[in-house]
Amino acid sequence: MHAADLFRFQVSETQDDGAMQTLKGLGYASEELTGVHRVMPFGLASFAPAGSHALAVAMRGQRSLVAALGLEHPDYRLRNRETGSTAIYDMHGNVVSLVQQSLRIVHAEQIALVCGSASIVITKDGKMAFTASGVDWQQA
């Protein structure tokens, strides 16, 4: 592998309407790259904002065959995480985290848990609603 095959990549645009998510952005020495395949694990989808950084690899050394791995954005990245913790987050401050024995969900407006026709909704003003087969309860 050549030293130039692995490089830092900064996203300027994301295309998310095709069979795979592709990126446009800057690579080594501000080289503009388009059609960069963003590799994501099955079952997890995200859309990184412009300005996000990735590790990119030019397969077989060809700049037309670039894949981006491990995107993160320096402004929105969670910091000071506890050892062994896991979090899913977005650029709006929403977080689902697993910390030791706890599952924590943080959202600015509303949290909704939905299973079939049953749901529990919690809003930012502290109100709760519960709906299930034959039951419709809302906190007064």
C-alpha positions in Angstrom: 0.0 0.0 0.0 1.3 3.4 -0.9 1.4 6.2 1.8 -1.1 8.2 -0.3 -3.7 5.4 -0.2 -4.9 6.2 3.3 -5.7 9.9 4.0 -8.0 12.3 5.9 -11.2 13.3 4.1 -13.5 16.3 4.9 -17.1 16.1 3.7 -18.7 19.0 1.8 -21.8 17.2 0.5 -23.7 14.0 1.0 -25.9 12.1 -1.5 -28.2 9.7 0.2 -30.8 8.8 -2.5 -29.0 5.9 -4.2 -28.1 2.3 -3.4 -25.2 3.5 -1.3 -24.5 6.9 0.4 -21.8 8.8 -1.5 -19.8 11.9 -0.4 -18.2 14.9 -2.0 -15.3 16.6 -0.2 -11.6 17.3 0.1 -8.8 14.8 0.4 -5.0 15.1 0.4 -3.7 18.6 -0.5 -7.3 19.9 -0.9 -8.0 17.4 -3.8 -11.7 17.5 -4.5 -13.2 14.0 -4.6 -16.8 13.0 -5.7 -18.7 9.7 -5.5 -16.8 8.6 -2.4 -18.6 5.5 -1.0 -19.4 5.9 2.7 -19.1 2.5 4.3 -21.6 2.0 7.1 -22.4 -1.1 9.2 -25.7 -2.9 8.5 -28.6 -1.7 10.7 -27.1 1.8 11.4 -27.8 4.7 9.1 -26.7 8.3 9.6 -26.2 11.5 7.5 -23.0 13.3 8.6 -23.2 17.1 8.2 -20.8 19.1 6.0 -17.5 19.6 7.8 -17.4 16.0 9.1 -14.1 14.2 8.9 -13.3 10.6 7.9 -10.5 8.3 7.2 -10.5 7.5 3.5 -8.8 4.8 1.5 -8.1 4.8 -2.2 -8.5 1.1 -3.2 -5.7 -0.2 -5.4 -4.3 3.3 -5.1 -6.9 4.7 -7.5 -8.4 8.0 -6.6 -11.6 7.0 -8.4 -12.1 4.1 -6.0 -12.2 5.9 -2.6 -14.2 4.8 0.5 -14.7 6.8 3.6 -14.7 5.2 7.1 -15.5 6.5 10.6 -17.1 9.9 10.0 -17.4 12.4 12.9 -17.9 16.1 13.2 -15.6 18.1 15.6 -18.4 20.4 16.7 -21.0 17.7 17.5 -18.8 14.8 18.7 -19.7 13.7 22.3 -16.8 14.3 24.7 -15.7 12.9 28.1 -17.5 9.6 27.7 -17.3 7.0 30.5 -15.1 4.0 29.8 -17.1 1.3 28.2 -20.1 3.6 27.3 -21.8 3.7 23.9 -23.9 6.5 22.5 -25.9 7.3 19.3 -26.2 11.0 18.7 -27.0 13.6 16.1 -26.1 17.3 15.5 -29.3 18.5 17.3 -28.2 17.3 20.8 -30.3 14.1 20.8 -28.6 11.2 22.5 -29.4 7.6 23.2 -26.7 6.2 25.5 -25.7 3.0 27.3 -23.8 3.8 30.5 -23.0 1.0 32.9 -26.4 -0.4 33.9 -28.4 2.5 32.4 -30.1 3.3 29.1 -30.5 7.1 28.8 -32.5 8.9 26.1 -32.1 12.7 25.8 -34.1 14.8 23.4 -35.0 18.5 23.5 -38.7 18.2 22.6 -40.3 14.8 22.9 -39.5 11.1 23.5 -41.9 8.5 22.0 -41.7 4.8 22.6 -43.9 3.0 20.1 -44.7 -0.7 19.8 -47.6 -1.6 17.4 -50.6 0.4 18.5 -49.2 1.1 22.0 -47.2 4.2 22.8 -45.7 6.3 25.6 -44.9 9.9 24.9 -43.0 12.3 27.2 -42.7 16.0 26.3 -40.3 18.7 27.4 -42.9 20.3 29.6 -43.0 17.1 31.8 -46.2 15.7 30.5 -46.8 12.0 29.7 -49.3 10.2 27.6 -49.9 6.4 27.4 -51.9 4.8 24.6 -52.6 1.0 24.3 -55.5 -1.2 23.2 -58.6 0.2 25.0 -56.5 2.7 27.1 -55.8 6.3 26.4 -54.3 8.2 29.4 -52.8 11.7 29.4 -51.3 13.4 32.4 -53.4 16.5 33.4 
